[in-house]
Amino acid sequence: MKLIFEKSQPGRRGGELPRYDIPPAKVPEELRRETPPRLPELAEPEIVRHFTALSTRNFGIDTGFYPLGSCTMKYNPRVNERLAMLPGFRDLHPYQDEDAIQGALELMWRLQEALIEVSGLHACSLQPAAGAQGELTGLMLMRAYFAERGEADQRDTVITADTAHGTNPASVTMAGYKLAKAETDARGNVDVAHLREMVNERTAGLMLTNPSTLGLFDEHIEEIAAIFHEAGALLYYDGANLNAVCGISRPGDMGFDIVHINLHKTFSQPHGGGGPGGGPIVVRDKLEPFLPAPAVVKDGDRFRLDYDRPKSIGKVRGFTGPFGVFVRSYAFIRSYGPRLREMSEVAVLNANYLLARLKDGYELPFDRLAMHEFVLSARRLKREHGISALDVAKRLMDYGFHPPTIYFPLVVPEALMIEPTETEAKETLDAFADAMLAIAREAEEDPEVLRSAPHGRPVGRLDEVLAAKRAIVKYGFEEHPDLGSEPAAPPQLEAQKGA
Ligand SMILES: *Cc1c(COP(=O)(O)O)cnc(C)c1O
């Protein structure tokens, strides 16, 4: 398929801008560009066809099943979009007066209240824009808390699990803490004996996902919380897997002190293309003074932004955060109302149904009741037929499914991490299970078809290391000797190259 630049014809127009009715501004000579910008020139129907054709090459939750473990790719109800597009929400300006944005502030306050309820904790900040930013913010709160107690220098270590998402160790390091990793035991829980050995007066806290990225609820969570609290440390809950327990069990009741919630996972947002997302944090009362400012507060019947927070770690995001995300998640939560726990119940049911259908075709390293996701291993296929988790994932695309998360968590070799979510019908789950089992048979009978998959896609397998290390982000402009057969620059671009 041609790029829009290749389709461009000089002088062709898609629309006309209105004539200026104001005098043109005088742009200083040194700021003026010397050559016209490189913009594609096309008529409107060509533009529409171009982008419509591109959109059909995209895979999204609206086109098919997307069991990307840990990412919670659930269907996004259309009512969310309708509400986010209400002019009063859509056209908000960040510098509007508080009087003029009472509805928006009320929505934020109500969303905070809902997240406080779901977490079983006491105060919330909506500012962080993603799970990873919530983690960093939470660790900054941890530091502020210990600084006030005069323990910040002494407590320099944060413990994570060896099943942790990569953002956990990264956040620990970015927040200036030393990292220590706790091992997973034979049942898939955090190894409590190992934890006991690790925790001491230097420990600031634990970061844990529960259920873990193995999709297993930790059977010793209360004992673990006690170990850390007795040592004077705090517990951080990575809420990315909240879809498993929402409305059923609460991180605050499990003993966690700080929680981030991935709004784009549990509470539905179109995500997966890099955002926008939301990673609000919710904390126990003793941490509230340190939360980012401004806080959205309610005074009688009015809502306002409270900047008067002397102990706050400060702002972690511009203005009030990703507002459209708040509207969608609030709409989603209110659509369920008091039946919110059904979301998690069905998510867990769907995962266990798929697990039961797949456990004969693939190895199941931890054979326990799963939560909202589960992790299989392609280890046997690898050993017997030389077929890897990557081959299985690529072949699934030929069957019309988005592959699951693979090679994660790291503790499972040839991992296939499958999260169906609550929004899939039984027929879809069955079709996916049939495809997975067919692929396991193909591994035996026709392994070559797996090794060369996917078939009939615009691109097959990329050299992912090279693609990341030597990314070509401008088509046709870069010389890349390593890559050999790079497409030549389209003629009209070639002409502009020297300019
Ligand atoms: C997605 C995820 C994160 C990071 O969240 P982002 O919103 O992508 O930054 C952290 N932990 C787990 C377990 C996750 O699945």
The ligand as an SDF file (V2000), in Angstrom:
LIG
                    3D

 15 15  0  0  0  0  0  0  0  0999 V2000
   -0.0560   -2.4940   32.4060 C   0  0  0  0  0  0  0  0  0  0  0  0
    0.6520   -2.8190   33.6560 C   0  0  0  0  0  0  0  0  0  0  0  0
    1.4280   -1.8560   34.3190 C   0  0  0  0  0  0  0  0  0  0  0  0
    1.7570   -0.4940   33.7370 C   0  0  0  0  0  0  0  0  0  0  0  0
    0.6480    0.2610   33.4390 O   0  0  0  0  0  0  0  0  0  0  0  0
    0.6600    1.3600   32.2840 P   0  0  0  0  0  0  0  0  0  0  0  0
   -0.6580    2.0210   32.4120 O   0  0  0  0  0  0  0  0  0  0  0  0
    0.8270    0.6100   30.9890 O   0  0  0  0  0  0  0  0  0  0  0  0
    1.8060    2.2830   32.5300 O   0  0  0  0  0  0  0  0  0  0  0  0
    1.9730   -2.1990   35.5340 C   0  0  0  0  0  0  0  0  0  0  0  0
    1.7900   -3.4270   36.0680 N   0  0  0  0  0  0  0  0  0  0  0  0
    1.0680   -4.3850   35.4360 C   0  0  0  0  0  0  0  0  0  0  0  0
    0.8960   -5.7180   36.1060 C   0  0  0  0  0  0  0  0  0  0  0  0
    0.4830   -4.1240   34.2110 C   0  0  0  0  0  0  0  0  0  0  0  0
   -0.2260   -5.0660   33.5940 O   0  0  0  0  0  0  0  0  0  0  0  0
  1  2  1  0
  2  3  1  0
  2 14  2  0
  3  4  1  0
  3 10  2  0
  4  5  1  0
  5  6  1  0
  6  7  2  0
  6  8  1  0
  6  9  1  0
 10 11  1  0
 11 12  2  0
 12 13  1  0
 12 14  1  0
 14 15  1  0
M  END
$$$$
